[in-house]
Amino acid sequence: MASATARHILVDTEARCLELKARIEAGEDFAAIARQYSSCPSRNQGGDLGRFGPGQMVREFDQVVFSAEPNTVQGPVRTQFGYHLVEVTSRSA
């Protein structure tokens, strides 16, 4: 069964999501930004969501995690919870 590990940052607005993405792309640390800005409890682990399989996350999130190139920051990804930046840290078939 396919599985992935990923980390994310959850914020309320697309504008904030884009601002944080630009900071990460400019070299700032993903985990540090997650700890400071994410509204998800995973913020305490730098946004790390651990290992999960298809269907365990909301559809929009799943689509990104199981299709995006690993180790690249994706987003904004809009879900019912807000706007996410997502980085797939590993994936297995």
VENBEL-V382821 format. One record per residue. N is the residue number from 0. RES is the residue in one small letter. PHI is phi in whole degrees, -180 to 180 (999 if undefined). Layout:
BEGIN
n->N res->RES phi->PHI
n->N res->RES phi->PHI
END
This chain:
BEGIN
n->0 res->m phi->999
n->1 res->a phi->-65
n->2 res->s phi->-152
n->3 res->a phi->-148
n->4 res->t phi->-118
n->5 res->a phi->-152
n->6 res->r phi->-131
n->7 res->h phi->-150
n->8 res->i phi->-127
n->9 res->l phi->-112
n->10 res->v phi->-134
n->11 res->d phi->-82
n->12 res->t phi->-127
n->13 res->e phi->-64
n->14 res->a phi->-61
n->15 res->r phi->-65
n->16 res->c phi->-60
n->17 res->l phi->-65
n->18 res->e phi->-62
n->19 res->l phi->-68
n->20 res->k phi->-61
n->21 res->a phi->-62
n->22 res->r phi->-65
n->23 res->i phi->-65
n->24 res->e phi->-64
n->25 res->a phi->-85
n->26 res->g phi->116
n->27 res->e phi->-71
n->28 res->d phi->-77
n->29 res->f phi->-55
n->30 res->a phi->-62
n->31 res->a phi->-65
n->32 res->i phi->-67
n->33 res->a phi->-59
n->34 res->r phi->-62
n->35 res->q phi->-84
n->36 res->y phi->-115
n->37 res->s phi->-70
n->38 res->s phi->-95
n->39 res->c phi->-86
n->40 res->p phi->-57
n->41 res->s phi->-65
n->42 res->r phi->-55
n->43 res->n phi->-66
n->44 res->q phi->-108
n->45 res->g phi->68
n->46 res->g phi->90
n->47 res->d phi->-67
n->48 res->l phi->-101
n->49 res->g phi->75
n->50 res->r phi->-97
n->51 res->f phi->-152
n->52 res->g phi->-109
n->53 res->p phi->-57
n->54 res->g phi->88
n->55 res->q phi->-87
n->56 res->m phi->-115
n->57 res->v phi->-62
n->58 res->r phi->-52
n->59 res->e phi->-62
n->60 res->f phi->-69
n->61 res->d phi->-55
n->62 res->q phi->-58
n->63 res->v phi->-72
n->64 res->v phi->-61
n->65 res->f phi->-98
n->66 res->s phi->-135
n->67 res->a phi->-74
n->68 res->e phi->-64
n->69 res->p phi->-59
n->70 res->n phi->65
n->71 res->t phi->-125
n->72 res->v phi->-84
n->73 res->q phi->-110
n->74 res->g phi->133
n->75 res->p phi->-70
n->76 res->v phi->-114
n->77 res->r phi->-91
n->78 res->t phi->-132
n->79 res->q phi->-64
n->80 res->f phi->-92
n->81 res->g phi->142
n->82 res->y phi->-114
n->83 res->h phi->-115
n->84 res->l phi->-103
n->85 res->v phi->-128
n->86 res->e phi->-129
n->87 res->v phi->-78
n->88 res->t phi->-95
n->89 res->s phi->-165
n->90 res->r phi->-152
n->91 res->s phi->-126
n->92 res->a phi->-84
END
